[in-house]
Amino acid sequence: MTVESALKPFRVLAYVVGVMLLVLTVCIVLRYGFGIEGPSKVVSPIHGFLYMLYLVAAMNLGMKARWSWQYILGVMLAGTVPLLSFVFERKVTRRVETEAAAATATA
């Protein structure tokens, strides 16, 4: 599996985790602001499972791209802040595409 092939699962999971985190944020407001507990009981475990998949995808991509541990950790933590996973998905995609273009230009 190459860096480019590891990018697609990361991108998909970054979007899915970002959307689920936004949904979870609304559910938490409903739970603690309005006393409606049902949605958060369903969404929380789903988001947790998807976030674990996101961590695996980010680690896989980072190891294949030979990023520093600090950068990999930053990408992994981006899934914990609402909307930040969308920003990092774009930055990571640009970085991988730039590195791939540079590698093919020198080869």
C-alpha positions as a Markdown table, in Angstrom:
| # | Residue | x | y | z |
|---|---|---|---|---|
| 1 | Met | 0.0 | 0.0 | 0.0 |
| 2 | Thr | 1.4 | 3.4 | -1.0 |
| 3 | Val | 1.0 | 6.8 | 0.5 |
| 4 | Glu | -1.6 | 7.7 | -2.1 |
| 5 | Ser | -3.7 | 4.6 | -1.4 |
| 6 | Ala | -3.5 | 5.4 | 2.4 |
| 7 | Leu | -4.8 | 8.9 | 1.7 |
| 8 | Lys | -8.3 | 7.9 | 0.6 |
| 9 | Pro | -9.4 | 6.1 | 3.8 |
| 10 | Phe | -7.9 | 9.0 | 5.8 |
| 11 | Arg | -9.9 | 11.6 | 3.8 |
| 12 | Val | -13.1 | 9.7 | 4.1 |
| 13 | Leu | -12.7 | 9.1 | 7.8 |
| 14 | Ala | -11.7 | 12.8 | 8.4 |
| 15 | Tyr | -15.0 | 13.9 | 6.9 |
| 16 | Val | -17.1 | 11.3 | 8.6 |
| 17 | Val | -15.5 | 12.0 | 12.0 |
| 18 | Gly | -15.9 | 15.7 | 11.5 |
| 19 | Val | -19.6 | 15.4 | 10.7 |
| 20 | Met | -20.1 | 13.0 | 13.6 |
| 21 | Leu | -18.4 | 15.3 | 16.0 |
| 22 | Leu | -20.7 | 18.1 | 14.9 |
| 23 | Val | -23.7 | 15.8 | 15.4 |
| 24 | Leu | -22.3 | 14.8 | 18.8 |
| 25 | Thr | -21.8 | 18.4 | 19.8 |
| 26 | Val | -25.5 | 19.1 | 19.1 |
| 27 | Cys | -26.5 | 15.9 | 21.0 |
| 28 | Ile | -24.4 | 17.1 | 24.0 |
| 29 | Val | -26.2 | 20.4 | 24.0 |
| 30 | Leu | -29.5 | 18.6 | 23.9 |
| 31 | Arg | -28.4 | 16.4 | 26.7 |
| 32 | Tyr | -27.0 | 18.9 | 29.1 |
| 33 | Gly | -29.0 | 22.0 | 28.0 |
| 34 | Phe | -32.4 | 20.5 | 27.5 |
| 35 | Gly | -32.3 | 17.1 | 29.3 |
| 36 | Ile | -32.8 | 15.1 | 26.2 |
| 37 | Glu | -30.4 | 12.1 | 26.6 |
| 38 | Gly | -31.5 | 9.7 | 23.9 |
| 39 | Pro | -29.5 | 11.1 | 20.9 |
| 40 | Ser | -26.2 | 11.3 | 22.8 |
| 41 | Lys | -26.5 | 7.7 | 24.0 |
| 42 | Val | -26.7 | 6.6 | 20.4 |
| 43 | Val | -24.3 | 9.0 | 18.7 |
| 44 | Ser | -21.5 | 8.9 | 21.4 |
| 45 | Pro | -20.4 | 5.3 | 20.8 |
| 46 | Ile | -20.7 | 5.6 | 17.1 |
| 47 | His | -18.5 | 8.6 | 17.1 |
| 48 | Gly | -16.0 | 6.9 | 19.4 |
| 49 | Phe | -15.8 | 3.9 | 17.1 |
| 50 | Leu | -15.3 | 6.0 | 14.0 |
| 51 | Tyr | -12.7 | 8.2 | 15.8 |
| 52 | Met | -10.7 | 5.0 | 16.5 |
| 53 | Leu | -10.8 | 4.2 | 12.8 |
| 54 | Tyr | -9.7 | 7.7 | 12.1 |
| 55 | Leu | -6.7 | 7.3 | 14.4 |
| 56 | Val | -5.7 | 4.1 | 12.6 |
| 57 | Ala | -6.0 | 5.8 | 9.2 |
| 58 | Ala | -4.0 | 8.8 | 10.4 |
| 59 | Met | -1.3 | 6.6 | 11.8 |
| 60 | Asn | -1.2 | 4.4 | 8.7 |
| 61 | Leu | -0.9 | 7.5 | 6.5 |
| 62 | Gly | 1.7 | 9.1 | 8.7 |
| 63 | Met | 3.9 | 6.0 | 8.9 |
| 64 | Lys | 3.8 | 5.5 | 5.1 |
| 65 | Ala | 4.5 | 9.2 | 4.5 |
| 66 | Arg | 7.3 | 9.2 | 7.1 |
| 67 | Trp | 6.0 | 12.2 | 9.0 |
| 68 | Ser | 7.3 | 13.2 | 12.4 |
| 69 | Trp | 5.5 | 11.9 | 15.4 |
| 70 | Gln | 4.6 | 15.4 | 16.3 |
| 71 | Tyr | 2.8 | 16.0 | 13.0 |
| 72 | Ile | 1.0 | 12.6 | 13.2 |
| 73 | Leu | -0.1 | 13.4 | 16.7 |
| 74 | Gly | -1.4 | 16.8 | 15.6 |
| 75 | Val | -3.4 | 15.2 | 12.8 |
| 76 | Met | -4.8 | 12.6 | 15.2 |
| 77 | Leu | -5.9 | 15.3 | 17.6 |
| 78 | Ala | -7.6 | 17.3 | 14.9 |
| 79 | Gly | -10.5 | 14.8 | 15.2 |
| 80 | Thr | -11.2 | 16.1 | 18.7 |
| 81 | Val | -12.0 | 19.7 | 17.8 |
| 82 | Pro | -15.2 | 20.5 | 15.8 |
| 83 | Leu | -14.4 | 21.6 | 12.3 |
| 84 | Leu | -10.6 | 21.1 | 12.6 |
| 85 | Ser | -10.7 | 17.6 | 10.9 |
| 86 | Phe | -11.9 | 19.3 | 7.8 |
| 87 | Val | -9.1 | 21.8 | 7.9 |
| 88 | Phe | -6.5 | 19.2 | 8.5 |
| 89 | Glu | -7.9 | 16.9 | 5.8 |
| 90 | Arg | -7.2 | 19.7 | 3.2 |
| 91 | Lys | -3.7 | 20.3 | 4.6 |
| 92 | Val | -2.8 | 16.7 | 4.7 |
| 93 | Thr | -4.1 | 16.1 | 1.2 |
| 94 | Arg | -2.1 | 19.0 | -0.2 |
| 95 | Arg | 1.0 | 17.8 | 1.6 |
| 96 | Val | 0.7 | 14.2 | 0.3 |
| 97 | Glu | 0.0 | 15.4 | -3.2 |
| 98 | Thr | 2.9 | 17.8 | -3.2 |
| 99 | Glu | 5.3 | 15.1 | -1.9 |
| 100 | Ala | 4.0 | 12.7 | -4.5 |
| 101 | Ala | 4.5 | 15.2 | -7.3 |
| 102 | Ala | 8.0 | 16.0 | -6.0 |
| 103 | Ala | 8.9 | 12.3 | -5.8 |
| 104 | Thr | 7.7 | 11.6 | -9.4 |
| 105 | Ala | 9.5 | 14.7 | -10.7 |
| 106 | Thr | 12.9 | 13.6 | -9.3 |
| 107 | Ala | 12.4 | 10.0 | -10.4 |
